[in-house]
């Protein structure tokens, strides 16, 4: 499974977007989580979004997840999207990458 992480904000709170390709399930996934504990837990256990809430939790395209990000007004780097798409094309296995944008400069770091 490939995993790509990006820290940003949502509703003025720090969050992390995790997106990638799950080789055994042959599809993409995305989870958006608060980095700090939310003020109170709700029915979503503090998650903003999980692909597991969908009828098709591992689609063969990133389109549903890009639509969800747009709906939530959350931006992630285009480089991250492209790399996740490539992971799907090549059926990527174990891979962990942290993406960041600091002062307008994009960086990519291999984790582990």
Secondary structure as UniProt FT lines:
FT   STRAND          2..10
FT   TURN            11..12
FT   STRAND          13..22
FT   TURN            23..26
FT   STRAND          27..34
FT   TURN            43..46
FT   STRAND          47..50
FT   HELIX           51..53
FT   HELIX           63..72
FT   HELIX           78..90
FT   STRAND          95..102
FT   TURN            103..104
FT   STRAND          105..110
//
